[in-house]
Amino acid sequence: MNKRERLKHLLAHAEQVLSKPYELGTNDCNIIVVRAIDILCDTEYTSIAYGKYTTVKDGLQIFKDKGFEDLEDLVSKHGTITEFPVIGDIMIDNINASIVLNDCVLAVNHTTKQFEVKRLSEFRNKVFYTIK
C-alpha cells in the first residue's frame, strides 16, 4: 500500500474513532495509536491489545508483556521525534496519546467520554513522533 492509501485508511480510522464512545480496550488512546501504527507500518499490534483490557494498568501490562515499557516505547520504535507534526504523526502526553490529522488532533474528552477533534496548536508542548 502506498503512502496516499495509508493516509486514506488512517482518516477512515479517525472517522470510526469519532463515531464511537471512548472505551478502555476498544476505543481508547492506546488502541487508536496502535491501529494507526498498524496502518502506517504494516504491523499487527491492534490484535495484541484490542478487547483485552479494561483498566489502564492492565493495558500497560500488555505492552510490558510484549517487551515495551509503555506506549511511547512502542511508538518510538516506529518513529522519530519531530517539532513539526503533520498528518499521520503520533502525539504522546503521559498516559494520553493521539493521531495528528492535518492541523488537528484526535483528543478524548473525559467528561463526555467521546473523542473530539481539537486544534493542533493546543498541543504544542507535547511530544510528537513521525512514523517511518
KOLMILO-870398 format. One line per 2 residues: their letters; for each residue x, y, z of C-alpha. Coordinates in steps of 0.25 Angstrom, whole numbers, m for minus. Layout:
<recs>
a	X:Y:Z; ...
</recs>
This chain:
<recs>
mn	0:0:0; 6:14:m4
kr	6:26:6; m6:32:0
er	m14:19:2; m9:18:16
lk	m13:32:20; m27:30:14
hl	m28:17:23; m23:26:35
la	m34:36:32; m45:25:31
ha	m39:20:45; m41:34:51
eq	m55:35:46; m58:22:53
vl	m52:26:66; m60:39:66
sk	m73:31:63; m72:22:76
py	m71:25:91; m58:25:98
el	m56:11:104; m43:5:110
gt	m38:m7:102; m47:m4:89
nd	m47:11:86; m36:18:95
cn	m23:25:93; m15:12:93
ii	m24:5:83; m25:17:73
vv	m10:19:73; m6:4:71
ra	m16:3:60; m10:16:53
id	4:9:54; m2:m4:48
il	m8:5:37; 5:12:34
cd	15:1:37; 8:m12:33
te	9:m17:47; m1:m24:56
yt	m1:m18:69; m16:m16:70
si	m19:m31:71; m10:m32:83
ay	m18:m21:91; m32:m20:85
gk	m42:m24:95; m32:m30:105
yt	m32:m20:116; m42:m11:124
tv	m32:m3:133; m20:6:129
kd	m12:m3:138; m16:m16:130
gl	m13:m9:117; 0:m4:121
qi	3:m19:125; 0:m24:111
fk	11:m14:106; 21:m19:116
dk	18:m34:113; 22:m31:99
gf	35:m24:102; 31:m10:103
ed	32:m1:115; 19:7:111
le	12:12:98; 23:23:96
dl	33:12:95; 25:5:84
vs	23:18:77; 38:22:77
kh	41:8:71; 34:12:59
gt	36:27:59; 45:39:62
it	42:51:70; 38:63:62
ef	36:78:65; 27:80:53
pv	15:69:53; 8:66:41
ig	m4:57:37; m1:43:42
di	9:47:53; 6:42:67
mi	5:51:80; 9:45:93
dn	5:52:106; 8:44:118
in	m4:34:118; m11:41:107
as	m7:38:92; m13:42:79
iv	m13:44:64; m10:57:56
ln	m20:60:45; m15:72:37
dc	m15:83:47; m24:75:57
vl	m22:64:68; m32:54:72
av	m34:56:87; m42:49:97
nh	m52:58:105; m52:50:119
tt	m65:58:123; m73:53:111
kq	m66:40:108; m64:43:94
fe	m53:46:85; m53:60:78
vk	m44:68:68; m36:79:74
rl	m26:89:68; m12:85:68
se	m8:98:73; m14:94:87
fr	m3:83:88; 10:90:84
nk	16:86:97; 14:71:95
vf	24:61:89; 21:57:74
yt	26:45:66; 27:44:51
ik	25:29:48; 35:24:38
</recs>
